[in-house]
Structures are given as structure tokens and as C-alpha cells.
Amino acid sequence: MLYNLLVPLADEFTLLNVFRYLTFRSGCAVLTALLVCFLFGPWLIRTLKSRQNGGQPIRADGPETHLLTKRGTPTMGGFMILLALVVSVLLWADLTNGFVWVALMVTVAYGGIGFLDDYRKVVHKNSRGLPGRAKLILQVLIALSAALLITMMTPPQLQNALAVPFFKAVLIDLGPVAFTILAILVVVGSSNAVNLTDGLDGLAIVPSMIAAGVFAIIAYVVGNVIFSRYLQLHYVPNSGEMAVFCGALVGAGLGFLWFNAPPARIFMGDTGSLSLGGALGTIAVITKHEIVLAIVGGLFVLETVSVIVQVASFKLTGKRVFRMAPLHHHFEKKGWPEPTIVIRFWIIASVLALIALSTLKLR
């Protein structure tokens, strides 16, 4: 909003030129989202705690310590993330940019699905929430809408193409149907992968922030014709504005982490995890870096694969590969302290982020 209001006045007032710069507005988006969390967070925690009467239901088959240490902690903390993100993006992004609205649409809509899931868990005192099939259908429909809108706003030569990292001139033309399916898989898969990772205090939010920080850099260079040409990347017009969106995501994540750090005063719930993953998947599709998302979000991939392997192994052989899935619970069952698991997973996410960033130069 400030960009649209003040940039037209920049020729008359030189100081307003700073609003033209993505770096300035991205930094301001970080700080704004962080401030919104600090101002809104304590009230939200008090409100949710008073209304949820027992907080988030804890899995009876989960680690035994959770029944003692996490009982009574309110959920739906994703409200804090969504509010901070939306306020910050509306304040600092270019609101004439279609990519901004698509990313906001997916993030808020997935947050709505997560809210329904969390609401059912709290009301019915059951950790299952929404039926899996209903949740998946809603996610697919939203992702389909986003994929079609993104395709319409992407240059013709890139519309149905998949870029391959580490190769400067490789574009695989998938065709409209295959690419739409791929985009849906990226958005839905990313959303559910973050959701599966969200099981320990601070475990999901920091890797999400790291991924958002990486994609802020990717969006900045991919949306700049000079930098993209220098780095031999595929230029996607108007995608640079996603750097502001990612900045807001980082700020909202930092603000939430303030209250979610061990011992957590609030959980993000599906309201937060589904929306965070959906946002990252959408940004990856917009910037044509879908494969890079699998690298920078490798921790989320690993958690998801652990669940798939566990379920498949049990159904086929009757035996479990891990003591418990997702993977972080396996290490809990082995006796690792929660902070040890969380910090080591953060380190893994940081290393994967560096590998993902290397794809921008190693071509």
C-alpha cells in the first residue's frame, strides 16, 4: 500500500525513492511482521487459553513426555503468523502485483483449512481433526486455482516449463496439464510436509523461516533482469515482489518463535503449518524453483518420507522401520532431549539452505 501511495510522489520528494527498493521494503516487512506479533501475541495467547479449555489435544500414542509437558498449551497460534504476514504484506508490497495476491490467497485459504482442523480437535477433544480426504480435496482445489493464475501471469516460454538447478539452459516443457499437476503437488506437498514436521517446540517455524529467507533471495534475483541474466537464471517478470512477501514471512516467524520457543506458550497448529507450507510451495512455483524447494525444504521432505516408509513397511510386513514417525518422534523415543532434536534439525535446515543457494551460482 505504501509503495502504491508514495512512489508516484518520489519525483517530487526524493526521500520517497527508498520505497522503490525491494531490499528496503523487504526489511521493513520483516520488522513490521515482528512488531505485529509482539503487540498481538500476548492477547492471542490469553484469549485462546481461556477459550480452549485444555489446549491442543495431545496424541495418546505419542511420546509419553508430551502428555506431561505439553498438555494445556493452546493451539491455533497460526493466527498470529497470518495476521502479521497479511498486515505486513498489505503495507509494504506492490498491491498491483498479481503474484502477491495469489500467494496471499493460498496462504490465507490454507490457514482457513488448518483452522477448521484445529477447531474440530479442540471442540471434540480429539487429535484427528478434519477427515484427511476432505482436507486434501480443499487443498487441491486451492492449489489448482493458484496454478492456473500463476500460469496466466508467467511469460509464455516459462508457463509450463520446469527449470533444473545447476544447469543454466535446461527447461523441461511439461505441457499445461503435467505442469498444473506438478504445481498442485508442490503446493499441497509442501503444506503437508511442514504440517508433519510441526511436532516439537520451534521445530517447524525455524526451517520455514530459513526457507523463506532463501526464497527472498531467489525472488529478488529472478525478478531482476540484470541479476538473472548475470547468474544465468530464468527471468520471471514481477516475481521480485515475492521478496517482500518472504520478508514478512520471516518476520512473522521470528515473532511467533518468541512465544513458541521451548517451553512453548502456544502451538501454531494446522492453522500455521498448512499456511506456511502452502506459502512456500506457491513462491517456489512463481519463481520457477520448484526443485530447489525440495532442497531447501529437505528437512520437511525427510519427515514426510519417514511417515511414508513407516506406513508402507507396517502395512506390507507388519514391522516398523522407526520407533515412531515422523522422524523427530523416533529420536524422542531413543531418548534424545527435545532441545537437542530441535537444534540439530535447525542445523540440517541451515546446511540445506546453503546448498539451495549454491544452485544460483553453480551452473
C-alpha positions in Angstrom: 0.0 0.0 0.0 2.8 2.4 0.9 4.5 1.6 -2.3 1.4 2.4 -4.4 0.7 5.6 -2.4 4.2 7.1 -2.1 6.2 6.0 -5.2 4.2 8.3 -7.5 5.3 11.2 -5.3 9.0 10.2 -5.4 9.9 12.5 -8.3 8.7 15.4 -6.2 10.1 14.2 -2.8 13.4 12.5 -3.3 13.4 10.8 0.1 10.4 8.6 -1.1 12.7 6.9 -3.6 13.5 4.3 -0.9 10.1 2.8 -1.4 11.1 1.8 -4.9 13.8 -0.6 -3.5 12.8 -4.2 -2.8 15.5 -4.5 -0.2 14.2 -1.6 1.8 10.6 -2.8 1.7 11.6 -6.4 2.5 13.5 -5.3 5.6 10.5 -3.1 6.7 8.2 -6.1 6.1 10.4 -8.2 8.5 10.2 -5.6 11.2 6.5 -4.8 10.7 5.5 -8.5 11.0 7.7 -8.9 14.0 6.1 -5.9 15.7 2.6 -7.1 15.0 3.4 -10.5 16.7 4.9 -8.7 19.7 1.8 -6.5 20.1 -0.9 -9.1 19.2 0.8 -12.3 20.6 0.2 -11.9 24.4 -3.5 -11.1 23.9 -4.0 -14.0 21.5 -2.4 -16.5 23.9 -4.6 -15.3 26.7 -7.7 -15.4 24.6 -7.0 -18.9 23.2 -6.1 -20.3 26.5 -9.3 -19.0 28.1 -11.5 -20.5 25.3 -9.9 -23.8 24.5 -10.2 -25.4 27.9 -7.3 -27.8 27.9 -5.5 -26.6 24.8 -4.4 -28.8 21.9 -5.3 -32.5 22.4 -2.1 -34.5 22.7 -1.7 -37.8 20.8 -2.3 -40.7 23.2 0.2 -42.8 21.2 2.8 -40.1 21.1 5.9 -39.7 23.3 4.9 -40.0 26.9 6.6 -36.8 27.9 4.2 -34.8 25.8 1.3 -35.8 28.0 3.1 -34.2 30.9 4.9 -31.2 29.4 2.6 -30.0 26.6 -0.9 -30.6 28.0 -2.9 -27.4 28.3 -0.8 -25.4 25.7 -3.2 -23.5 23.4 -3.2 -24.1 19.6 -4.2 -22.0 16.6 -1.1 -19.8 17.0 -1.1 -19.7 13.2 -3.5 -16.8 13.6 -0.5 -14.7 14.9 1.6 -15.7 11.9 -1.2 -15.0 9.4 -2.2 -11.6 10.9 1.5 -10.4 11.0 2.0 -11.7 7.4 -1.1 -10.1 5.9 -0.7 -6.7 7.6 3.0 -6.5 6.6 2.4 -7.6 3.0 -0.5 -5.2 2.5 1.6 -2.4 4.0 4.8 -2.9 2.1 4.1 -4.9 -1.1 3.1 -3.6 -4.5 -0.6 -4.3 -4.4 -0.9 -4.1 -8.2 1.3 -7.3 -8.4 -0.8 -10.3 -9.2 1.7 -12.8 -7.7 1.3 -11.1 -4.3 -2.4 -11.7 -4.3 -2.1 -15.3 -5.4 0.4 -16.0 -2.6 -1.8 -14.3 0.0 -4.8 -16.2 -1.3 -3.2 -19.6 -0.9 -1.7 -18.7 2.5 -4.9 -17.5 4.0 -7.0 -20.2 2.4 -4.7 -23.0 3.7 -4.8 -21.2 7.1 -8.6 -21.5 6.9 -8.4 -25.2 6.3 -6.0 -25.5 9.2 -8.4 -23.5 11.4 -11.2 -25.9 10.7 -8.9 -28.8 11.5 -7.7 -27.2 14.8 -11.3 -26.2 15.7 -12.5 -29.8 15.4 -9.6 -31.0 17.5 -10.3 -28.5 20.3 -14.1 -28.9 20.3 -14.1 -32.7 20.1 -11.0 -33.2 22.2 -9.6 -35.4 19.5 -6.2 -35.1 17.8 -7.6 -36.3 14.5 -9.3 -33.1 13.3 -10.7 -32.8 9.8 -11.1 -36.0 7.7 -8.0 -36.4 5.6 -9.9 -36.7 2.4 -11.8 -33.5 2.9 -8.7 -31.7 3.8 -6.8 -32.9 0.7 -9.7 -32.1 -1.6 -9.8 -28.5 -0.4 -6.0 -28.2 -0.6 -6.0 -29.5 -4.2 -8.8 -27.1 -5.3 -7.0 -24.1 -3.9 -3.7 -25.2 -5.4 -5.3 -25.7 -8.8 -6.7 -22.2 -8.7 -3.3 -20.8 -7.8 -1.5 -22.8 -10.5 -3.9 -21.5 -13.2 -3.5 -17.9 -12.1 0.3 -18.2 -11.9 0.4 -19.7 -15.4 -1.6 -16.8 -16.8 0.9 -14.2 -15.2 4.0 -16.1 -16.4 5.8 -15.4 -19.7 4.7 -17.9 -22.4 8.2 -19.5 -22.7 8.1 -20.3 -18.9 4.4 -21.1 -18.4 4.6 -24.9 -18.5 8.4 -25.3 -18.0 10.3 -26.9 -15.2 13.8 -25.3 -14.5 16.5 -27.7 -13.4 19.1 -26.3 -10.9 22.8 -26.4 -11.7 22.0 -26.4 -15.4 21.9 -22.9 -17.0 19.8 -23.6 -20.1 17.7 -26.6 -19.2 14.0 -26.0 -19.3 11.7 -29.1 -19.5 8.5 -28.3 -21.2 5.9 -30.4 -19.3 2.8 -29.1 -21.1 -0.1 -27.4 -19.4 -1.7 -30.5 -17.8 1.5 -32.0 -16.4 2.8 -28.7 -15.2 -0.5 -27.9 -13.4 -0.3 -31.3 -11.7 3.3 -30.6 -10.7 2.3 -27.2 -9.3 -0.5 -28.8 -7.3 1.9 -31.4 -5.9 4.4 -28.8 -4.9 1.9 -26.6 -3.1 -0.1 -29.4 -1.4 3.0 -31.5 -0.7 4.9 -28.5 0.8 1.9 -27.7 3.0 1.5 -31.2 4.4 5.3 -31.7 4.8 5.5 -28.6 7.1 2.4 -29.9 8.9 4.1 -33.2 9.6 7.3 -31.5 10.9 5.4 -29.4 13.4 5.6 -31.7 16.4 8.2 -30.1 18.8 8.6 -26.6 20.2 10.2 -24.4 17.5 10.9 -27.3 15.2 8.8 -26.3 12.1 8.9 -22.5 12.4 12.7 -22.0 12.1 13.2 -24.2 9.0 10.2 -22.4 7.5 11.9 -19.0 8.1 15.2 -20.3 6.7 13.3 -21.5 3.5 11.5 -18.1 3.3 14.9 -16.3 3.6 16.3 -18.4 0.8 13.4 -17.7 -1.4 13.5 -14.0 -0.7 17.0 -14.0 -2.3 15.8 -16.2 -5.1 12.8 -14.0 -5.8 15.0 -10.9 -5.7 17.4 -12.2 -8.4 14.9 -14.0 -10.5 12.7 -10.9 -10.7 15.6 -8.7 -11.7 16.5 -8.8 -15.4 20.2 -7.8 -14.8 20.9 -10.2 -11.9 19.0 -13.1 -13.5 21.0 -12.6 -16.7 24.3 -12.5 -14.8 23.5 -15.6 -12.8 22.1 -17.3 -15.9 18.7 -17.8 -14.3 15.3 -17.7 -16.0 13.9 -14.2 -15.6 10.3 -14.1 -14.2 8.9 -10.6 -14.5 7.2 -9.2 -11.4 8.3 -12.1 -9.2 10.7 -9.9 -7.3 7.8 -8.7 -5.2 7.9 -12.1 -3.6 11.0 -10.9 -1.7 8.7 -8.6 0.3 6.3 -11.5 0.9 9.1 -13.7 2.1 10.4 -10.9 4.4 7.0 -10.7 6.0 7.1 -14.4 6.4 10.5 -14.3 8.1 9.3 -11.5 10.5 6.1 -13.3 11.3 8.1 -16.5 12.0 10.5 -14.7 14.3 7.6 -13.1 16.2 5.9 -16.5 16.6 9.1 -18.1 17.7 9.4 -15.7 20.6 6.3 -17.4 22.1 6.9 -20.9 20.6 10.5 -21.3 21.9 10.8 -24.1 24.4 8.8 -24.4 26.6 6.1 -23.2 24.1 3.4 -20.8 25.3 1.4 -21.6 22.1 1.4 -24.0 19.2 0.9 -22.9 15.6 -1.5 -25.8 14.9 -2.6 -26.7 11.4 -3.6 -23.0 11.1 0.0 -22.1 10.9 1.7 -25.2 9.5 -0.6 -25.7 6.5 -0.4 -22.0 5.6 3.4 -21.8 5.9 3.9 -24.8 3.7 1.3 -23.6 1.2 3.1 -20.2 1.0 6.5 -21.7 0.4 5.1 -24.0 -2.3 3.4 -21.1 -4.1 6.5 -19.0 -4.0 8.5 -21.9 -5.5 6.1 -22.2 -8.4 6.0 -18.4 -9.0 9.8 -18.2 -9.1 10.2 -21.4 -11.2 12.3 -23.0 -8.4 10.2 -26.0 -7.6 13.1 -28.4 -7.4 15.1 -26.0 -5.2 12.2 -26.1 -2.7 12.8 -29.8 -2.3 16.5 -29.0 -1.4 15.9 -26.1 0.9 13.0 -27.9 2.4 14.8 -31.2 2.6 14.1 -31.5 6.3 10.4 -31.4 5.5 10.9 -34.0 2.8 12.8 -36.2 5.2 10.0 -36.0 7.8 7.4 -36.8 5.1 9.4 -39.8 3.7 9.8 -41.2 7.3 6.0 -41.3 7.6 5.5 -42.9 4.2 8.2 -45.5 4.9 6.7 -46.3 8.3 3.2 -46.7 7.0 4.3 -48.8 3.9 6.5 -51.0 6.0 3.9 -51.7 8.6 1.2 -52.5 6.0 3.4 -54.7 3.9 5.5 -56.5 6.6 3.8 -55.7 9.9 7.1 -54.2 11.1 8.0 -50.6 11.8 11.2 -49.0 10.5 11.2 -46.2 13.1 10.2 -46.3 16.7 7.7 -43.7 15.8 7.0 -41.4 12.9 7.5 -38.6 11.9 11.3 -38.8 12.3 11.6 -36.3 15.2 9.5 -38.6 17.4 11.8 -41.5 16.5 14.7 -39.6 18.2 12.5 -38.7 21.1 11.8 -42.4 21.6 15.5 -43.1 21.5 15.9 -40.7 24.5 17.2 -37.5 22.8 16.1 -34.4 24.7 13.7 -32.2 22.8 16.0 -29.2 22.5 18.8 -31.4 21.1 16.5 -32.7 18.3 15.2 -29.2 17.5 18.6 -27.5 17.3 20.1 -30.4 15.3 17.2 -30.2 12.8 17.8 -26.4 12.6 21.4 -27.1 11.7 20.4 -29.5 9.0 17.9 -27.0 7.6 20.7 -24.3 7.5 23.1 -26.6 5.6 20.3 -27.5 3.1 19.7 -23.7 2.7 23.3 -23.1 1.8 23.1 -26.0 -0.8 20.0 -24.5 -2.2 21.6 -21.0 -2.5 24.6 -22.6 -4.3 22.3 -23.5 -7.2 22.1 -19.8 -8.1 25.8 -19.7 -8.9 26.9 -23.2 -9.7 25.7 -23.6 -13.3 
